Every structure is written in structure tokens, then in C-alpha cells.
Amino acid sequence: MKEVVKTHVGSYAVVIKDDKIALIKKARGGYKGKYDLPGGGIEHNETPLEGLYRECQEEIGREVKKATLLDTTSVTFKWQMTEDTIEDLHHIGILYQVELDNENLKEDADGLDSLGAEWKKIEELTKETTSPFAWYALTKLGYK
């Protein structure tokens, strides 16, 4: 078994409306099966905001109307990447409170790592069913 060490930096949207939060269900990766914030890796030559705008379009099919920096956070964990590889990931997230152009979310999978987006009732979410970044954002905003 080999182990790879990786650092991943991404921008993530915290979209809350009427005690619901816009989340995607992860199709793969270290958070597979969990609800996560829309967002992802910042590409070469992108600013964090440009990455946020692109990722929101890709994962939830919406344009960002307004984005305000909420916080930055990170988590380190190991996960089984392939049958013979464990990834030791340092995941750094730049979290933004976001207002969207409208509330209709893209419900179909993006073909990458999202199984689709949906509005989830905040009261029904647990630490076990959400990614560390989603849980951190809810805690930071006083919902958990």
C-alpha cells in the first residue's frame, strides 16, 4: 500500500435560505456519500472568487449574485483513494456566504464529483452526514 500526500485548496459557497442550505451529494473522493458545500479546486490563473463563480455554475447551475468572505478553514485526513493507494489530504477551504441569481438548483450529476444539488433542512443535518467544511460553516453561523 502506498501513501500520497496532497494539499488541495478550493473555494466553497455557503447558500442559506429559509433554514435550508444548498448542498451537493459527493459522488467520489474523501467525502463520498456526504453532503458538501458547492465548490471546489481553484484552477491555475483563477482567483478564489473566479473559482467560486465557476464551481457554482458547474455544480449547482446557478450564477453568484453576491459573495462575501465567511472564513477559511482546513482539515487533514486519510482516505482510500484506490485499491492500493491511501491519500493523506490537507484540504484548505475558502468559504463564502453567497446569494444566487435564483433558487432553482441543478439536480442532476455533474459527471465529476457531484450527484446533484438540493436544498437540505439544516435541522436534519448531522456531523456524520456532512463534509467538515459544511459542518464548520453551519457551526460558524450558529446553526449547530
WOTA-V186545 format. One record per run of one state. SS is the DSSP state (h for helix, s for strand, l for the rest). FROM is the first residue (numbers start at 1). TO is the last residue. Records with the same first field share a line. If there is no record, write none. Layout:
SS: FROM-TO / FROM-TO
//
This chain:
l: 1-1 / 15-15 / 18-19 / 27-34 / 42-47 / 61-63 / 83-84 / 101-113 / 125-129 / 131-131 / 141-144
s: 2-14 / 16-17 / 20-26 / 35-41 / 64-82 / 85-100 / 114-121 / 130-130
h: 48-60 / 122-124 / 132-140
//
